[in-house]
């Protein structure tokens, strides 16, 4: 009966993962952290093995022991755009209606789960399932004058499965490698007015949900250089996804939407007993994916949407800096907090297309705690994350005579509960 109940729990979590994760994440379109412990540190901790099970440093699994972890997050993103100034109405221009429009769909549920099994004293294998979210907007208006849709927006959902092998090198060093599989879905509405700019107008907008699978890998290293100081590094490859054929007239390279590569490096320092400071630097290479990195102009005028050089969101590569604190000196409690400061991938010149994807958040703060419950090794976790409001304002590049400006804006709050045993 216990095994049956556990299987039911896993199945329900998997179903929830595939139907409910549809959000705008925060390091661009990646989450600030993965797993409740890591989120309480604002994503810091590449050299802190305790938070490595859910999409962390694969080298950390060799130090975890046998461990299982479940988590569920409530995510509240708030996105809006403001158009100031009236359209010029001149031939060949594309002015927008002035006003402020908020995106609907403001609360999402994001589950995650992971397990780690020690094969022997020096090696482990682990598995994890989690949602990344992606990009989501749902404006209750025809922003771009599409007569076929009363709403405008996109919905990119990404789910990941990781299988990791981790091996200790002696007692204080380890390496790990992860096989990454991904599944993503996409839907766009309200974009048919760009049909004249598309290589395939029938595969531009309003075609329902399309999906694709992909694969990649991660490698990581974790090393304890002294009794209280460790370093960690991790590289994740580009995840190569199958094309969104129903949107081959929207995304560059005939509907391609690969997941960009990234690397992270950092340290963990136990300054005094039970008080650990950690700091990471992370780089995400958005520009290597044409559908994300290609600028709107001049590409929209020189290469049709859907071709290799077709217009994209114009996102630049970003660096993100994270600092976390963890204190475990109060009986069965642990307390943690963190700050994440990142670059904005969206430039002023790209605000028009990024009405659909206003991933402009830069600064985030997190708090978290863990409480041992029941037998030794069982812990209940809580994490709260707030992404401070940020905006980007620029001219409407499709209507220069009007002097019209577009401002995109976003903030968000997340609460996650987790349990490990």
C-alpha positions, 0 to 999 in steps of 0.5 A, a space after each residue: 500500500 505504501 508503494 502504491 501511494 508513493 507511485 500515485 504521488 509521483 504520477 500526480 506530480 508528473 501530470 502537474 508538471 506537464 500541464 501547469 508550468 507556464 510562466 515567465 522565469 527570471 534570469 532572462 527566461 530561466 528560473 533564479 534557482 531550482 529546488 527549494 534550498 537553492 531558491 532560498 539562496 537566490 540560486 547561489 550554491 554551485 559549490 554548496 552540495 546540499 542544493 544540488 539535487 534539482 538541476 544543481 552541480 552534477 558533481 554534488 550528488 556524490 556527497 548527498 547520500 540516498 535522498 529524495 526531494 519533492 517541491 511545489 512552488 506558487 509563482 506570481 509574475 506581473 507583466 505589462 506594457 505602456 504605449 505613450 503617444 498616438 500613432 502617426 497614421 503615415 503610410 508604411 508605419 505601424 503605430 500602436 494604440 496608447 495605454 497600459 495593458 497588463 498581462 492576465 494569467 498571474 498565478 502558476 503552480 510549479 512542481 519538482 522532484 528528484 532522487 539520489 542513490 549512492 552506488 557505493 561510497 564514492 559514486 551516485 546516480 540521480 534523477 530529477 524532473 522540473 519545469 523551467 517555465 519559459 515565456 508567457 504573456 496573455 494580453 486581453 487586447 489585439 495589441 498588433 491589430 490581429 482581427 482573428 484574435 481578441 488576445 495577444 501573447 505567447 506561451 512557452 513551456 519547458 520541462 526538463 529531465 536530468 539523469 546524473 552520474 557523480 564520482 568522488 575523486 578521493 575524499 574532497 573532490 568530485 566530478 559529475 555528468 548529466 544527460 539532459 532531455 527536454 520537452 517544450 510547447 509553444 503557442 502564439 496568438 495575435 500576430 497575423 498582422 506581421 504576415 507580410 513579413 513572414 516566409 510562411 504566414 500560415 505558420 505564424 500565429 493562432 495555430 494552437 500548441 506545438 511541441 518538441 523534444 530535445 537533448 543536451 548535457 551538463 558537466 560539473 566539478 566540486 572541490 573542497 580546497 580546505 576544511 572550510 572552503 570549496 569551489 564549484 564549476 558547471 557547464 550546460 550545453 545548448 539543448 538542441 530541440 526539434 522545430 516548432 513546425 506550426 510556427 515555422 513562419 515566426 521563429 528563425 531557422 524555420 521554427 527552431 527554438 533551442 535552449 541556450 548554453 550556460 556556465 556557472 562558477 563559484 565558491 562556498 566558505 564556512 566562515 565560522 562553524 555552521 555559517 556559510 557564505 557562497 557566491 556564484 557568477 553565471 553566464 547565459 548565451 542567449 545570442 547563440 539561438 537565432 530565434 532569441 538573439 536576432 534583433 528585430 531591426 533591420 532583420 524584419 526588413 531584410 529577412 522574412 520571419 522564419 528564415 535563418 536571419 529572421 527577426 527575433 527578440 534581440 536578447 543579449 548574453 547576460 551575466 548574473 551574480 549571486 550571493 547566498 548565506 546559510 546558517 545551520 547553528 540552531 538545533 534542527 533549523 537552518 536559515 538562508 537568504 540570497 541576492 541575485 543581480 543580473 544584466 537585462 537581456 532586453 535593450 531599448 531598441 527591442 521593446 516592440 517584440 518584447 511586449 511578448 516576452 518582457 524578461 527585464 527583471 534584474 535584481 532579486 532577493 530570497 529568504 528560506 529555511 529548513 526544519 528537521 522533522 521526524 527521523 534524522 534526515 527528513 527536512 521541510 523547506 520553505 523559500 520565498 523569492 521577490 524579483 524587484 520591479 524593472 522596466 525598459 523603455 524605447 521608441 516604437 521602431 515601426 513608427 518613428 514619425 510619431 515619437 511613440 514610446 513603448 515601456 515593458 515592465 515586470 516584477 514577480 513573487 514566488 513561494 516554494 515548499 519542499 520536503 526531503 527525506 
